[in-house]
Amino acid sequence: MADPRQLRGREAEDAAAAYLARAGLAVVDRNVRFRAGELDLVCRDGARWVFVEVKARRADWGDAPGAAVAWWKQRRIVRLAQLYLKARGLGEPPCRFDVVAVTAGDDGRLEVRHVPAAFDATGMV
């Protein structure tokens, strides 16, 4: 039997990917792992590469899921994005860093909130 946290995380990522696809982004990769960590979703928005951190919380936890993306996590995501681009020989295309906050209500319904350009790579390298 799978860990309930992993199941919730997977459900949140599925909801985020579906939401982004409906919004017109192309989901290119999911759960891309490197030694330094994992990129939740890699998307394209036209010519722009979009690296998405998915954060899931229950509604009764109080803080918003996006609040969990601290500066050190942002820095890690920027570095992982650099690794991704280098590993695939993509050069230095325009990029964006988004957060998708998924909140599970008491009734089990998921509320998805997309925060485009939640942070940038300025000063992170």
Secondary structure, DSSP 8 states (H G I E B T S, - for coil): ---HHHHHHHHHHHHHHHHHHHTT-EEEEEEEEETTEEEEEEEEETTEEEEEEEEEEEGGG-S-GGGG--HHHHHHHHHHHHHHHHHTT--S--EEEEEEEEEE-TTS-EEEEEEEEEE--TT--
